[in-house]
């Protein structure tokens, strides 16, 4: 028989658990930045490129939830990872483009060349303002364009899929045949177009989904090899919401992001810095 005392004990336990969970998802996990190490095996990668390292940072979302100090705090970690290049894959602010001013000083401390594409929030706020702040930070912005990174290695960047004017053909136009091509696209589901159009892209780097921010446990393994799923995912971020996926010889990686939006919670999905090491199977 359930007594009043026992009922109150159970209710108190549930309340305490709820409060603890809420505190964890709001105050602990959003600041628990993890470094994800990935080896990217690329067929026929030129020997001088083997061992080259890339760091990716995405979805910083400077806002009332993510302060410039949180970005500044991860810069020493990025520098210790000794990347050859740093890729930024969009959504630098939440609602207010002026918050992008908080990018300038932290990103100036990065000891590697920085390349970036825009995200949907950069357009929804004011992309001109965001662009100005990125340029002041020394970031090279790729908007349907490409640049050589090293002999035999090119990087392309597609404009935001949701609110920009993405043009894959224009992005790849200047890239010579026979080189290894990497691609920055904010929204990961654009990878379907890369595959369907047989674009000569070895790896696409994306963000946008934040991995779902809140991931619940599941008994079924996801395509990414996880035993958790995200009940809510954004448009263009549902097919490849987290981690590394491969279709044929082409790969897409979706970074979980540094910031949070539209709510300041994370569960089973901590913020992420990704480091990739290039390798080959030959």
C-alpha positions as CSV (number, residue, x, y, z in Angstrom):
1,X,0.0,0.0,0.0
2,X,1.3,3.4,-1.0
3,X,1.4,5.6,2.1
4,X,1.3,9.4,2.1
5,X,4.8,9.4,3.4
6,X,6.1,7.1,0.7
7,X,4.2,9.1,-2.0
8,X,5.9,12.3,-0.8
9,X,9.3,10.5,-0.9
10,X,8.8,9.4,-4.4
11,X,7.5,12.8,-5.5
12,X,10.5,14.5,-3.8
13,X,12.9,12.1,-5.6
14,X,11.3,12.8,-8.9
15,X,11.4,16.5,-8.3
16,X,15.1,16.4,-7.3
17,X,15.9,14.3,-10.4
18,X,14.1,16.8,-12.6
19,X,15.9,19.7,-11.1
20,X,19.3,18.0,-11.4
21,X,18.6,17.1,-15.0
22,X,17.5,20.6,-15.9
23,X,20.6,22.1,-14.2
24,X,22.9,19.6,-16.1
25,X,21.4,20.3,-19.5
26,X,21.5,24.1,-19.0
27,X,24.6,24.7,-17.0
28,X,27.0,21.7,-17.4
29,X,26.8,20.0,-20.8
30,X,26.5,23.2,-22.9
31,X,30.0,24.2,-21.6
32,X,31.5,20.7,-21.7
33,X,33.4,21.0,-25.0
34,X,34.8,17.8,-26.4
35,X,37.4,17.2,-29.0
36,X,36.4,14.6,-31.6
37,X,39.3,13.0,-33.5
38,X,38.6,11.6,-36.9
39,X,40.8,10.0,-39.6
40,X,39.6,10.8,-43.1
41,X,40.7,8.1,-45.5
42,X,40.7,9.5,-49.0
43,X,41.5,7.3,-52.0
44,X,44.5,8.4,-54.0
45,X,45.4,11.2,-51.6
46,X,48.8,12.6,-52.7
47,X,51.6,11.5,-50.3
48,X,52.5,15.1,-49.2
49,X,49.0,15.5,-47.8
50,X,49.0,12.4,-45.7
51,X,48.9,13.5,-42.0
52,X,47.7,17.0,-42.7
53,X,45.3,18.1,-40.0
54,X,42.0,20.1,-40.1
55,X,40.0,21.6,-37.2
56,X,36.4,22.3,-37.7
57,X,34.3,24.7,-35.6
58,X,30.6,25.3,-36.3
59,X,27.5,27.0,-35.0
60,X,29.1,29.3,-32.5
61,X,25.8,31.2,-32.2
62,X,27.1,34.2,-30.2
63,X,24.0,35.4,-28.3
64,X,22.5,35.6,-24.8
65,X,23.3,31.9,-24.5
66,X,26.9,31.9,-25.8
67,X,29.3,34.6,-24.9
68,X,32.5,35.6,-26.7
69,X,34.4,34.3,-23.7
70,X,33.2,30.8,-24.5
71,X,34.7,31.1,-27.9
72,X,37.9,32.5,-26.5
73,X,38.2,29.7,-24.1
74,X,38.4,27.1,-26.9
75,X,41.1,28.9,-29.0
76,X,44.0,27.5,-26.9
77,X,42.6,24.0,-27.5
78,X,42.4,24.6,-31.2
79,X,46.0,25.9,-31.3
80,X,47.2,22.9,-29.3
81,X,45.6,20.6,-31.9
82,X,48.1,22.2,-34.4
83,X,45.8,22.2,-37.5
84,X,47.1,23.1,-40.9
85,X,43.7,24.7,-41.6
86,X,40.6,25.7,-39.6
87,X,37.2,25.4,-41.2
88,X,34.2,27.4,-39.9
89,X,30.8,26.1,-41.1
90,X,28.3,28.8,-40.4
91,X,25.8,30.3,-37.9
92,X,28.1,32.7,-36.1
93,X,25.2,34.4,-34.3
94,X,21.7,33.8,-33.0
95,X,19.3,36.7,-33.8
96,X,21.6,39.7,-33.8
97,X,24.3,40.2,-36.4
98,X,26.1,42.7,-34.2
99,X,27.0,39.9,-31.8
100,X,29.4,38.7,-34.4
101,X,31.8,41.4,-33.1
102,X,32.6,38.9,-30.5
103,X,34.3,36.7,-33.1
104,X,37.1,39.2,-33.9
105,X,39.5,39.0,-31.1
106,X,39.2,35.2,-30.4
107,X,39.6,34.2,-34.0
108,X,42.6,36.5,-34.5
109,X,44.4,34.3,-32.0
110,X,44.0,31.1,-34.1
111,X,47.4,30.1,-35.4
112,X,46.2,28.6,-38.7
113,X,44.5,29.9,-41.8
114,X,40.7,30.2,-41.3
115,X,38.1,29.5,-44.0
116,X,34.4,29.9,-43.6
117,X,30.9,29.7,-45.2
118,X,27.7,31.4,-44.1
119,X,24.8,29.7,-42.2
120,X,21.1,30.5,-42.3
121,X,21.3,32.6,-39.1
122,X,23.9,34.8,-40.6
123,X,21.4,35.6,-43.4
124,X,18.5,35.9,-41.0
125,X,20.3,38.5,-38.9
126,X,22.4,40.5,-41.4
127,X,24.9,38.8,-43.5
128,X,26.8,42.0,-44.4
129,X,27.5,42.7,-40.8
130,X,28.6,39.1,-40.1
131,X,30.8,39.2,-43.2
132,X,32.5,42.4,-41.9
133,X,33.3,40.8,-38.6
134,X,34.7,37.6,-40.1
135,X,36.9,39.7,-42.5
136,X,38.2,41.7,-39.5
137,X,39.1,38.5,-37.8
138,X,41.2,37.4,-40.8
139,X,38.8,34.8,-42.1
140,X,38.6,33.9,-45.8
141,X,34.9,33.5,-46.7
142,X,34.0,31.1,-49.5
143,X,30.7,31.8,-51.2
144,X,30.2,29.6,-54.2
145,X,34.0,29.7,-54.7
146,X,37.1,27.7,-54.1
147,X,40.7,28.1,-53.1
148,X,43.8,25.9,-53.2
149,X,45.0,24.8,-49.8
150,X,48.1,22.9,-50.9
151,X,49.5,21.2,-54.0
152,X,46.8,18.7,-55.0
153,X,44.2,19.9,-52.4
154,X,41.4,22.4,-53.0
155,X,38.7,23.7,-50.7
156,X,35.3,24.8,-51.9
157,X,32.5,26.6,-50.0
158,X,28.8,26.7,-51.0
159,X,26.5,29.5,-50.0
160,X,23.9,28.8,-47.4
161,X,21.3,26.3,-48.7
162,X,18.3,27.7,-46.7
163,X,18.6,31.4,-47.3
164,X,21.5,32.0,-49.7
165,X,22.1,31.1,-53.3
166,X,24.0,27.8,-53.3
167,X,25.6,26.9,-56.6
168,X,27.7,23.7,-56.6
169,X,28.7,24.0,-60.2
170,X,30.1,27.5,-59.7
171,X,31.8,26.5,-56.5
172,X,33.7,23.7,-58.3
173,X,34.3,25.5,-61.6
174,X,37.8,26.7,-61.0
175,X,39.1,23.4,-59.4
176,X,41.3,21.5,-61.8
177,X,40.6,17.8,-62.4
178,X,42.6,15.2,-60.6
179,X,43.0,17.0,-57.3
180,X,41.4,16.2,-53.9
181,X,38.5,18.5,-53.2
182,X,37.0,19.3,-49.8
183,X,33.7,21.2,-49.4
184,X,32.2,23.4,-46.8
185,X,28.4,23.6,-46.6
186,X,26.5,24.7,-43.6
187,X,23.5,22.3,-44.1
188,X,24.6,18.7,-44.1
189,X,21.7,17.3,-46.2
190,X,23.2,19.1,-49.2
191,X,25.5,16.1,-49.4
192,X,22.7,14.3,-51.3
193,X,23.2,16.7,-54.1
194,X,26.9,16.2,-54.1
195,X,26.4,12.4,-54.4
196,X,23.6,12.6,-56.9
197,X,25.5,15.0,-59.2
198,X,28.6,12.9,-58.9
199,X,30.5,16.0,-57.9
200,X,34.3,15.4,-57.4
201,X,34.2,16.0,-53.7
202,X,36.0,13.7,-51.2
203,X,34.6,15.1,-48.0
204,X,31.9,17.6,-47.1
205,X,32.1,19.4,-43.7
206,X,28.8,20.7,-42.2
207,X,27.1,21.8,-39.1
208,X,23.5,23.3,-38.7
209,X,21.8,20.5,-36.8
210,X,23.8,20.8,-33.6
211,X,23.5,17.0,-33.5
212,X,19.9,17.7,-32.3
213,X,21.2,19.3,-29.1
214,X,19.0,16.9,-27.1
215,X,19.5,13.2,-27.9
216,X,17.4,10.5,-26.2
217,X,18.5,6.9,-25.7
218,X,17.4,4.2,-28.1
219,X,17.9,0.5,-28.4
220,X,18.4,0.7,-32.1
221,X,21.8,1.8,-33.5
222,X,21.7,4.8,-35.8
223,X,23.5,5.0,-39.1
224,X,26.2,7.0,-37.3
225,X,26.7,4.1,-34.9
226,X,25.1,5.8,-31.9
227,X,22.4,4.5,-29.5
228,X,20.7,7.9,-29.2
229,X,18.4,9.9,-31.5
230,X,17.4,13.5,-31.8
231,X,13.6,14.0,-31.6
232,X,13.8,17.5,-33.2
233,X,16.1,18.4,-36.1
234,X,16.0,21.4,-38.4
235,X,15.2,21.6,-42.1
236,X,18.2,20.4,-44.2
237,X,19.7,18.7,-41.2
238,X,17.7,15.5,-40.9
239,X,19.5,13.0,-43.1
240,X,23.0,13.5,-41.8
241,X,22.5,15.1,-38.4
242,X,25.6,14.1,-36.5
243,X,29.1,12.6,-37.1
244,X,30.6,10.9,-40.0
245,X,28.7,9.2,-42.8
246,X,30.0,7.7,-46.1
247,X,28.3,7.0,-49.4
248,X,30.5,5.2,-51.8
249,X,33.9,6.9,-51.5
250,X,32.4,10.2,-50.5
251,X,32.1,11.3,-46.9
252,X,30.2,14.0,-44.9
253,X,30.9,15.1,-41.4
254,X,28.4,17.0,-39.3
255,X,29.8,18.9,-36.3
256,X,27.6,19.3,-33.2
257,X,28.5,23.0,-32.9
258,X,29.9,25.1,-30.1
259,X,26.8,27.2,-29.2
260,X,23.2,26.5,-28.6
261,X,20.0,27.7,-30.3
262,X,17.0,28.3,-30.0
263,X,17.1,27.0,-26.4
264,X,20.1,26.8,-24.1
265,X,20.0,23.0,-23.5
266,X,22.1,20.0,-24.4
267,X,21.7,16.4,-23.5
268,X,23.9,13.5,-24.7
269,X,25.2,16.0,-27.3
270,X,28.0,18.1,-25.9
271,X,29.5,21.0,-28.0
272,X,32.3,19.9,-30.3
273,X,35.7,20.8,-31.8
274,X,36.5,18.3,-34.6
275,X,40.1,17.4,-35.6
276,X,40.6,15.5,-38.8
277,X,43.8,13.8,-40.0
278,X,44.0,13.0,-43.7
279,X,45.0,9.5,-44.7
280,X,44.8,7.2,-47.7
281,X,44.0,3.6,-48.3
282,X,46.6,3.2,-51.0
